[in-house]
Amino acid sequence: MTRHLPRFPFLANARRLLLFVFLMTLLVPVPKSWGTEADAYLKAQIGQMLMIGFRGLEVDQNSPVVQDIRSGRIGGGILFDYDVALRSQDRNIATPEQLAALVADLHAASPDTPLFVAIDQEGGRVNRLKERYGFPPSVSQGWLGQKDDPRLTADFAHRTAKTLSAMGINVNLAPVVDVNVNPDNPIIGKLERSFSADPLRVAAHAEAVISAHQVAGVLTALKHFPGHGSSTQDSHLGFTDVTRTWSEMELEPYRQILRSVGADMIMTAHVFNARLDPNWPATLSAPTLQGLLRDKMGYQGVIISDDMQMQAITDHYDLETALEQTILAGTDVIIFGNNLVHDTAIAQKAGQIILELVRKGRIPASRIQESHARIMHLKSRLAARGDLDCRLCDHY
């Protein structure tokens, strides 16, 4: 029998929720070396918005990522098994024992505030925890969609979620809810990352994935909003325009999931769709994220960007413009994977740029506070789940 985690009844009352989030914000470390008290507090809030990739199979007190965590410059890290920039297998993952120790050291660097530790563990081709490293085998979402048995999907998802939980990884950047409109899509369809061309089938299997992760205490992120399945290009490599191929049908999995199991996070797509916004790609688009996702579809949770170092962004926008636009659009957590390119100072650079944008009035401080409240609410759920995870996993 499937047993699901309670929906955190101690957070159900709105007043108690606001009080809890406020108390959580007080736990954010405020480094004394950061100038004025106001700037220090704002920097701590900005730091929670940044999720950064890093190099190394192990870390110590001198590692840049540990220094970023301890100083409050980042609120999360993202793991990879392959270093694209170096074309090397030597990145973050070698064995289960090594990975568990690495993640434990990351968490230890943030004793007062839960740290997001994220990974793309979709299964199939997008699979960081491979069999050759000693992890259980996985299958693609496309294969599961063809089988069309949500119980089978739930079984594989439970195995994945339990593995992630055992490693200390608390965010899986999955499931993909892109509809397989274009089977020849180079980054979705051809890689078997979509469950189906049927949006209702996509939703049903994604719900099974989300529910299995909820039981294990692992957060999930639906991707890629508002839909990448109809594209003919790969946004990792450059400008991706879906204006002529996208349809409203690609929103249906999100609508179904938000009405059923809900979403911890929703990840943006770096796709341009002039029908939604004639000026900006989705990740930088207020009409898409605030107007469509939040205002029209009613989603009030965490929005997380796709990797801001993908060429769909970096080929067309400088770092300041990209950061200003994605925050104004409604993004809460901003990913710099540090894998396509690598910059050990990216957290410090991004944080300083965002701070200056707030100082100049180009980003309202209230906008940072909104993101911070959403992030801390989600992290409070991680803390609440912690004591129950293993017991509930055993009864799945």
C-alpha positions as CSV (number, residue, x, y, z in Angstrom):
1,M,0.0,0.0,0.0
2,T,1.2,3.5,-0.9
3,R,1.5,5.8,2.1
4,H,1.8,9.5,1.5
5,L,3.3,12.1,3.7
6,P,0.8,14.4,5.4
7,R,0.4,17.8,3.9
8,F,2.1,19.4,6.9
9,P,-1.0,20.3,9.0
10,F,1.1,22.5,11.3
11,L,1.6,24.8,8.3
12,A,-2.0,24.8,7.1
13,N,-3.2,27.9,9.0
14,A,-2.1,31.0,7.0
15,R,-1.1,33.0,10.1
16,R,1.0,30.2,11.5
17,L,2.6,29.8,8.0
18,L,3.6,33.5,7.9
19,L,5.0,33.3,11.4
20,F,6.9,30.2,10.5
21,V,8.4,31.7,7.4
22,F,9.4,34.8,9.3
23,L,11.1,32.8,12.0
24,M,12.9,30.8,9.3
25,T,14.2,34.0,7.8
26,L,15.8,34.9,11.1
27,L,17.9,31.7,10.8
28,V,19.7,32.9,7.7
29,P,23.3,33.6,8.7
30,V,24.2,37.3,8.4
31,P,28.0,37.6,7.9
32,K,29.4,40.5,9.9
33,S,31.9,41.3,7.2
34,W,29.3,42.3,4.7
35,G,29.0,46.0,5.4
36,T,25.8,47.5,6.8
37,E,23.3,45.4,8.6
38,A,20.6,46.1,5.9
39,D,23.0,45.0,3.1
40,A,24.0,41.9,5.0
41,Y,20.4,40.8,5.4
42,L,19.6,41.5,1.8
43,K,22.7,39.6,0.7
44,A,21.6,36.7,2.8
45,Q,18.2,36.7,1.1
46,I,19.8,37.0,-2.4
47,G,22.1,34.1,-1.5
48,Q,19.2,31.8,-0.9
49,M,18.1,32.4,-4.6
50,L,21.3,31.0,-6.1
51,M,22.0,27.4,-6.8
52,I,25.6,26.7,-8.1
53,G,27.4,23.8,-9.6
54,F,31.0,23.0,-8.6
55,R,34.0,20.7,-9.3
56,G,35.2,18.0,-7.0
57,L,34.5,14.5,-5.7
58,E,35.2,15.8,-2.2
59,V,35.2,19.2,-0.5
60,D,36.9,20.8,2.5
61,Q,36.9,24.1,4.3
62,N,38.9,25.7,1.5
63,S,36.7,24.6,-1.3
64,P,35.0,27.5,-3.1
65,V,31.6,25.9,-2.9
66,V,32.0,25.4,0.9
67,Q,33.1,29.0,1.3
68,D,30.0,30.1,-0.8
69,I,27.7,28.1,1.5
70,R,29.3,29.2,4.7
71,S,29.3,32.9,3.7
72,G,25.6,32.7,2.7
73,R,26.3,33.4,-1.0
74,I,24.3,30.4,-2.2
75,G,21.4,28.4,-0.9
76,G,21.9,25.3,-3.0
77,G,24.3,23.2,-5.1
78,I,23.7,21.1,-8.1
79,L,25.6,17.8,-8.9
80,F,26.8,16.4,-12.2
81,D,28.7,13.2,-13.1
82,Y,30.3,14.7,-16.3
83,D,32.2,17.9,-16.7
84,V,31.2,19.3,-20.0
85,A,33.7,22.2,-20.1
86,L,36.6,19.8,-19.4
87,R,35.1,16.8,-21.2
88,S,36.0,14.8,-18.2
89,Q,34.2,12.1,-16.1
90,D,35.8,13.6,-13.0
91,R,33.1,15.9,-11.6
92,N,31.0,15.1,-8.5
93,I,30.1,11.4,-8.7
94,A,32.2,8.3,-8.5
95,T,30.6,5.8,-6.0
96,P,27.7,5.8,-3.6
97,E,30.0,6.1,-0.6
98,Q,31.9,9.0,-2.1
99,L,28.8,10.8,-3.1
100,A,27.1,10.4,0.3
101,A,30.2,11.8,2.0
102,L,30.4,14.7,-0.4
103,V,26.7,15.7,0.1
104,A,27.1,15.3,3.9
105,D,30.0,17.8,3.8
106,L,27.9,20.2,1.8
107,H,25.0,20.0,4.3
108,A,27.5,20.4,7.2
109,A,28.6,23.8,5.8
110,S,25.0,25.1,6.3
111,P,24.1,24.0,9.9
112,D,21.4,26.7,10.4
113,T,19.5,26.7,7.2
114,P,18.6,23.6,5.0
115,L,20.6,23.5,1.8
116,F,19.1,22.5,-1.5
117,V,21.3,19.7,-3.0
118,A,19.9,19.1,-6.5
119,I,20.5,16.6,-9.4
120,D,18.9,15.8,-12.7
121,Q,17.9,12.2,-12.2
122,E,15.2,11.7,-14.8
123,G,16.3,8.3,-15.9
124,G,17.5,7.0,-19.2
125,R,19.8,9.4,-21.0
126,V,19.5,12.1,-18.3
127,N,20.8,10.0,-15.5
128,R,23.6,11.2,-13.3
129,L,23.6,8.2,-10.9
130,K,24.7,5.5,-13.4
131,E,25.0,1.8,-12.9
132,R,28.7,2.0,-13.6
133,Y,29.1,4.1,-10.4
134,G,27.2,1.5,-8.4
135,F,23.7,2.9,-8.5
136,P,20.5,1.0,-9.5
137,P,19.6,0.9,-13.2
138,S,17.1,3.4,-14.6
139,V,14.8,3.7,-17.6
140,S,13.7,6.7,-19.6
141,Q,10.4,8.5,-19.2
142,G,9.7,7.7,-22.9
143,W,10.0,4.0,-22.1
144,L,7.7,4.3,-19.1
145,G,5.2,6.3,-21.2
146,Q,5.1,3.6,-23.8
147,K,4.4,0.9,-21.1
148,D,1.7,3.3,-19.8
149,D,1.5,1.7,-16.3
150,P,1.6,4.4,-13.6
151,R,2.3,1.7,-11.0
152,L,5.5,0.7,-12.9
153,T,6.5,4.4,-13.2
154,A,5.9,4.7,-9.4
155,D,8.1,1.7,-8.7
156,F,11.0,3.1,-10.7
157,A,10.4,6.6,-9.2
158,H,10.4,5.2,-5.7
159,R,13.7,3.4,-6.3
160,T,15.2,6.7,-7.6
161,A,13.8,8.8,-4.7
162,K,15.0,6.4,-2.1
163,T,18.5,6.4,-3.6
164,L,18.6,10.2,-3.6
165,S,17.4,10.4,-0.1
166,A,20.0,7.9,1.1
167,M,22.7,10.1,-0.6
168,G,21.3,13.3,1.2
169,I,20.1,14.7,-2.2
170,N,16.9,16.6,-1.5
171,V,15.9,18.0,-4.9
172,N,15.4,16.0,-8.1
173,L,15.1,18.3,-11.1
174,A,12.4,16.0,-12.6
175,P,9.9,14.9,-13.9
176,V,9.9,16.3,-17.4
177,V,6.3,17.2,-18.3
178,D,7.0,18.4,-21.8
179,V,4.6,16.9,-24.2
180,N,6.2,14.9,-27.1
181,V,4.8,17.1,-29.8
182,N,7.9,16.8,-32.0
183,P,9.5,13.3,-31.6
184,D,12.6,14.6,-33.5
185,N,13.1,17.4,-31.0
186,P,16.9,17.1,-30.3
187,I,16.8,17.7,-26.6
188,I,13.4,16.2,-25.5
189,G,11.9,13.7,-28.0
190,K,15.1,12.2,-29.4
191,L,16.4,11.7,-25.8
192,E,13.2,9.9,-24.7
193,R,12.7,12.5,-22.0
194,S,8.9,12.9,-22.6
195,F,6.4,10.4,-21.3
196,S,4.0,10.9,-24.3
197,A,2.4,13.0,-26.9
198,D,-0.8,12.8,-24.9
199,P,-0.7,15.5,-22.2
200,L,-3.0,13.5,-19.9
201,R,-0.7,10.5,-20.0
202,V,2.2,12.9,-19.3
203,A,0.4,14.2,-16.2
204,A,-0.6,10.7,-14.9
205,H,3.0,9.4,-15.0
206,A,4.4,12.7,-13.6
207,E,2.0,12.5,-10.7
208,A,3.3,9.0,-10.0
209,V,6.9,10.3,-9.9
210,I,6.0,13.2,-7.7
211,S,4.1,11.1,-5.2
212,A,7.0,8.6,-4.9
213,H,9.4,11.5,-4.2
214,Q,7.1,13.0,-1.6
215,V,7.1,9.7,0.3
216,A,11.0,9.8,0.3
217,G,11.1,13.4,1.4
218,V,12.7,14.5,-1.9
219,L,11.5,17.7,-3.7
220,T,10.8,17.6,-7.4
221,A,10.7,20.2,-10.2
222,L,8.4,20.1,-13.2
223,K,10.1,21.1,-16.4
224,H,10.3,22.9,-18.8
225,F,7.6,25.6,-18.5
226,P,5.7,26.6,-20.7
227,G,6.7,23.7,-22.8
228,H,9.8,22.5,-24.7
229,G,8.4,19.5,-26.4
230,S,7.5,21.1,-29.7
231,S,10.9,22.8,-30.3
232,T,13.1,22.0,-33.2
233,Q,16.3,23.3,-31.5
234,D,18.3,22.7,-28.3
235,S,18.4,25.7,-26.0
236,H,21.7,24.5,-24.6
237,L,23.2,25.5,-28.0
238,G,21.4,28.8,-28.8
239,F,18.2,30.6,-29.5
240,T,15.1,28.4,-29.5
241,D,11.9,29.7,-31.0
242,V,8.7,27.7,-30.5
243,T,6.3,30.5,-31.6
244,R,5.0,28.4,-34.6
245,T,5.1,25.0,-33.0
246,W,3.9,25.5,-29.4
247,S,0.2,25.1,-28.4
248,E,-1.9,25.6,-25.3
249,M,-2.1,21.8,-25.0
250,E,1.5,21.9,-23.7
251,L,0.2,23.6,-20.5
252,E,-2.3,20.8,-19.7
253,P,0.2,18.6,-17.7
254,Y,0.9,21.6,-15.4
255,R,-2.9,22.2,-14.9
256,Q,-3.6,18.6,-14.1
257,I,-0.7,18.3,-11.7
258,L,-1.4,21.5,-9.9
259,R,-5.0,20.3,-9.3
260,S,-3.8,16.9,-8.0
261,V,-0.5,16.3,-6.2
262,G,0.8,19.8,-6.6
263,A,4.3,21.0,-7.5
264,D,7.3,21.8,-5.2
265,M,9.1,23.7,-8.0
266,I,8.5,24.5,-11.6
267,M,11.5,25.0,-13.9
268,T,11.5,27.5,-16.7
269,A,12.4,26.9,-20.3
270,H,14.8,29.1,-22.3
271,V,12.4,29.1,-25.2
272,F,11.1,32.1,-27.1
273,N,7.4,32.2,-27.8
274,A,6.2,35.4,-29.4
275,R,2.6,34.4,-28.7
276,L,3.3,34.7,-25.0
277,D,5.9,37.4,-25.0
278,P,7.3,39.2,-28.1
279,N,10.4,40.4,-26.3
280,W,11.8,37.8,-24.0
281,P,12.3,34.0,-23.7
282,A,10.3,32.3,-21.0
283,T,13.0,32.4,-18.3
284,L,13.1,36.2,-18.6
285,S,9.5,36.8,-19.3
286,A,7.1,38.4,-16.8
287,P,4.0,37.7,-19.1
288,T,5.0,34.0,-19.1
289,L,6.0,33.4,-15.5
290,Q,4.0,36.0,-13.5
291,G,1.2,36.6,-16.0
292,L,0.5,33.0,-17.2
293,L,1.9,30.7,-14.5
294,R,1.1,32.6,-11.4
295,D,-1.8,34.9,-12.2
296,K,-3.7,32.7,-14.7
297,M,-2.8,29.2,-13.5
298,G,-2.6,30.1,-9.9
299,Y,0.8,28.6,-9.0
300,Q,2.4,30.4,-6.0
301,G,5.3,28.0,-5.3
302,V,9.0,28.2,-6.2
303,I,10.0,28.9,-9.8
304,I,13.5,27.7,-10.6
305,S,15.4,28.7,-13.8
306,D,17.0,26.3,-16.1
307,D,20.8,26.7,-16.2
308,M,21.5,30.4,-16.9
309,Q,24.8,29.4,-18.6
310,M,23.0,27.8,-21.5
311,Q,23.7,29.5,-24.8
312,A,20.0,30.5,-25.4
313,I,20.7,33.0,-22.6
314,T,24.4,33.7,-22.7
315,D,24.6,34.3,-26.5
316,H,22.0,37.1,-26.3
317,Y,22.1,38.7,-22.9
318,D,24.8,39.8,-20.5
319,L,24.8,38.6,-16.9
320,E,23.2,41.7,-15.5
321,T,20.4,41.8,-18.0
322,A,19.7,38.1,-17.5
323,L,19.6,38.4,-13.8
324,E,17.4,41.5,-13.7
325,Q,14.9,40.1,-16.2
326,T,14.6,36.6,-14.6
327,I,14.0,38.1,-11.2
328,L,11.5,40.7,-12.4
329,A,9.8,37.9,-14.4
330,G,9.2,35.9,-11.2
331,T,12.1,33.4,-10.9
332,D,12.9,32.5,-7.3
333,V,15.9,30.1,-7.6
334,I,18.5,30.8,-10.3
335,I,20.8,28.0,-11.5
336,F,24.3,28.4,-12.6
337,G,25.4,24.8,-13.4
338,N,29.0,25.8,-13.8
339,N,29.3,22.9,-16.2
340,L,28.9,24.2,-19.7
341,V,31.4,26.9,-18.6
342,H,33.1,27.1,-15.2
343,D,33.5,30.2,-13.0
344,T,34.3,29.7,-9.4
345,A,33.4,33.3,-8.7
346,I,29.9,33.2,-10.3
347,A,28.0,33.2,-7.0
348,Q,29.9,36.3,-5.8
349,K,29.4,38.0,-9.2
350,A,25.7,37.2,-9.4
351,G,25.0,38.2,-5.8
352,Q,26.8,41.5,-6.2
353,I,24.9,42.3,-9.4
354,I,21.6,41.5,-7.9
355,L,22.4,43.7,-4.8
356,E,23.4,46.6,-7.0
357,L,20.2,46.2,-9.0
358,V,18.2,46.5,-5.8
359,R,20.2,49.5,-4.6
360,K,19.5,51.2,-7.9
361,G,15.8,50.5,-7.7
362,R,15.7,48.4,-10.8
363,I,14.6,45.4,-8.7
364,P,12.3,46.1,-5.8
365,A,13.5,44.7,-2.4
366,S,10.0,43.3,-2.0
367,R,10.7,41.1,-5.0
368,I,13.7,39.5,-3.3
369,Q,11.6,39.1,-0.1
370,E,8.9,37.3,-2.0
371,S,11.4,34.8,-3.4
372,H,13.0,34.4,-0.1
373,A,9.7,33.6,1.6
374,R,8.8,30.9,-1.0
375,I,12.3,29.3,-0.7
376,M,12.2,29.2,3.1
377,H,8.7,27.8,3.1
378,L,9.9,25.0,0.9
379,K,13.0,24.4,3.0
380,S,10.8,24.3,6.1
381,R,9.1,21.3,4.5
382,L,12.4,19.6,4.0
383,A,13.1,20.1,7.7
384,A,9.7,18.8,8.6
385,R,10.1,15.7,6.5
386,G,13.5,14.7,7.8
387,D,12.5,12.6,10.8
388,L,9.9,10.6,8.8
389,D,11.7,9.8,5.5
390,C,13.2,6.4,6.3
391,R,10.2,5.0,8.1
392,L,7.8,6.1,5.4
393,C,10.2,4.7,2.6
394,D,10.1,1.3,4.3
395,H,6.3,1.3,4.1
396,Y,5.9,2.4,0.5
